[in-house]
Amino acid sequence: MGEREALVRALDEGADAGREGASVTSCPYPAGDLRRSAWVRGYAMARQLPGAD
C-alpha cells in the first residue's frame, strides 16, 4: 500500500469512528505518524457537535 492510500484509508477510518461516536483517543496510530493526523481530521469532519441536532 502506498503512502497516499494509507492516508486516505486513515481519513476514512477516522470519519467512520466520528460517525459512530467513538472516542478520539481510540485512534490506532501512534503519535508522530501522519496517518494519525489524517485519522483525527476525518474524525473531526464527521463527528456531531453537541447541540447541533
N, CA, C and O of each residue as an XYZ file, in Angstrom:
212
protein
N       0.852     -1.165      0.000
C       0.000      0.000      0.000
C       0.902      1.232      0.000
O       1.874      1.304      0.751
N       0.572      2.183     -0.837
C       1.352      3.406     -0.921
C       1.008      4.389      0.183
O       0.006      4.243      0.882
N       1.854      5.386      0.322
C       1.680      6.401      1.364
C       0.340      7.130      1.231
O      -0.369      7.331      2.217
N       0.011      7.517      0.021
C      -1.241      8.247     -0.198
C      -2.451      7.382      0.132
O      -3.405      7.848      0.756
N      -2.406      6.130     -0.286
C      -3.512      5.213      0.006
C      -3.675      5.011      1.511
O      -4.795      4.941      2.017
N      -2.563      4.918      2.215
C      -2.607      4.743      3.669
C      -3.233      5.956      4.343
O      -3.991      5.807      5.302
N      -2.926      7.153      3.856
C      -3.501      8.370      4.432
C      -4.998      8.469      4.159
O      -5.765      8.868      5.035
N      -5.413      8.111      2.956
C      -6.836      8.141      2.618
C      -7.595      7.110      3.448
O      -8.702      7.377      3.913
N      -7.005      5.946      3.630
C      -7.648      4.911      4.441
C      -7.791      5.383      5.891
O      -8.834      5.170      6.508
N      -6.754      6.020      6.435
C      -6.813      6.524      7.803
C      -7.871      7.620      7.932
O      -8.580      7.674      8.936
N      -7.984      8.485      6.936
C      -9.008      9.531      6.928
C     -10.404      8.910      6.963
O     -11.265      9.348      7.726
N     -10.621      7.896      6.140
C     -11.915      7.210      6.106
C     -12.214      6.498      7.420
O     -13.348      6.521      7.897
N     -11.196      5.863      8.007
C     -11.383      5.176      9.285
C     -11.757      6.174     10.383
O     -12.618      5.893     11.217
N     -11.112      7.331     10.379
C     -11.429      8.365     11.353
C     -12.839      8.894     11.184
O     -13.538      9.134     12.168
N     -13.261      9.079      9.936
C     -14.620      9.548      9.667
C     -15.639      8.522     10.150
O     -16.663      8.892     10.726
N     -15.375      7.254      9.926
C     -16.271      6.197     10.415
C     -16.363      6.237     11.937
O     -17.449      6.120     12.504
N     -15.225      6.402     12.590
C     -15.208      6.463     14.057
C     -15.978      7.683     14.562
O     -16.686      7.596     15.565
N     -15.847      8.802     13.883
C     -16.579     10.003     14.270
C     -18.080      9.835     14.135
O     -18.835     10.279     15.000
N     -18.520      9.200     13.064
C     -19.951      8.956     12.860
C     -20.501      7.978     13.890
O     -21.656      8.090     14.301
N     -19.671      7.014     14.309
C     -20.105      6.012     15.286
C     -20.089      6.549     16.715
O     -20.620      5.913     17.626
N     -19.486      7.708     16.910
C     -19.431      8.295     18.240
C     -18.299      7.758     19.103
O     -18.340      7.891     20.326
N     -17.300      7.160     18.492
C     -16.152      6.645     19.232
C     -15.354      7.795     19.833
O     -15.452      8.936     19.382
N     -14.579      7.486     20.835
C     -13.723      8.490     21.463
C     -12.544      8.809     20.548
O     -12.038      7.929     19.852
N     -12.116     10.051     20.549
C     -10.978     10.446     19.716
C      -9.706      9.722     20.175
O      -8.767      9.571     19.394
N      -9.670      9.282     21.412
C      -8.499      8.563     21.915
C      -8.426      7.132     21.395
O      -7.470      6.419     21.701
N      -9.404      6.704     20.624
C      -9.385      5.349     20.074
C      -8.580      5.250     18.779
O      -8.578      4.203     18.132
N      -7.903      6.317     18.399
C      -7.085      6.313     17.185
C      -6.017      5.223     17.287
O      -5.287      5.168     18.277
N      -5.916      4.360     16.279
C      -4.973      3.244     16.349
C      -3.532      3.590     15.956
O      -2.651      2.734     16.035
N      -3.287      4.821     15.537
C      -1.958      5.178     15.038
C      -1.165      5.933     16.108
O      -1.741      6.709     16.871
N       0.134      5.714     16.167
C       0.962      6.345     17.203
C       1.208      7.831     16.915
O       1.092      8.288     15.778
N       1.548      8.561     17.965
C       1.888      9.975     17.823
C       3.076     10.112     16.882
O       3.991      9.290     16.909
N       3.065     11.143     16.056
C       4.140     11.377     15.104
C       3.933     10.707     13.757
O       4.717     10.921     12.832
N       2.900      9.907     13.637
C       2.578      9.207     12.387
C       1.599     10.073     11.596
O       0.599     10.529     12.151
N       1.865     10.306     10.320
C       0.959     11.123      9.506
C      -0.443     10.525      9.420
O      -1.427     11.249      9.268
N      -0.523      9.205      9.517
C      -1.842      8.578      9.484
C      -2.684      9.008     10.678
O      -3.908      9.080     10.576
N      -2.046      9.293     11.806
C      -2.789      9.773     12.980
C      -3.431     11.120     12.672
O      -4.592     11.345     13.011
N      -2.688     12.009     12.036
C      -3.233     13.314     11.664
C      -4.417     13.156     10.713
O      -5.427     13.844     10.855
N      -4.292     12.255      9.751
C      -5.379     12.019      8.804
C      -6.596     11.431      9.521
O      -7.731     11.812      9.233
N      -6.363     10.511     10.447
C      -7.451      9.878     11.199
C      -8.209     10.938     11.997
O      -9.439     10.980     11.963
N      -7.484     11.788     12.711
C      -8.113     12.822     13.532
C      -8.867     13.822     12.656
O      -9.938     14.293     13.037
N      -8.321     14.144     11.501
C      -9.010     15.062     10.591
C     -10.332     14.456     10.118
O     -11.355     15.140     10.099
N     -10.316     13.189      9.740
C     -11.548     12.512      9.342
C     -12.555     12.454     10.477
O     -13.751     12.660     10.273
N     -12.059     12.170     11.676
C     -12.909     12.128     12.863
C     -13.587     13.477     13.078
O     -14.797     13.541     13.295
N     -12.809     14.547     13.018
C     -13.339     15.884     13.261
C     -14.362     16.300     12.202
O     -15.335     16.984     12.520
N     -14.154     15.901     10.970
C     -15.114     16.266      9.902
C     -16.442     15.564     10.077
O     -17.476     16.114      9.699
N     -16.449     14.351     10.645
C     -17.648     13.547     10.669
C     -18.410     13.569     11.992
O     -19.580     13.188     12.030
N     -17.775     14.004     13.070
C     -18.447     13.905     14.365
C     -19.536     14.942     14.506
O     -19.490     16.007     13.892
N     -20.511     14.613     15.322
C     -21.602     15.533     15.608
C     -21.190     16.493     16.707
O     -20.656     16.066     17.731
N     -21.426     17.765     16.517
C     -21.144     18.740     17.546
C     -22.279     18.728     18.560
O     -23.437     18.525     18.195
N     -21.957     18.944     19.821
C     -23.008     18.976     20.841
C     -24.034     20.068     20.521
O     -23.666     21.195     20.190
N     -25.297     19.732     20.620
C     -26.369     20.695     20.398
C     -26.653     20.992     18.937
O     -27.432     21.899     18.648
N     -26.049     20.261     18.000
C     -26.252     20.510     16.573
C     -27.268     19.525     16.000
O     -27.014     18.893     14.974
N     -28.414     19.395     16.660
C     -29.416     18.432     16.197
C     -30.189     18.951     15.048
O     -31.073     18.263     14.538
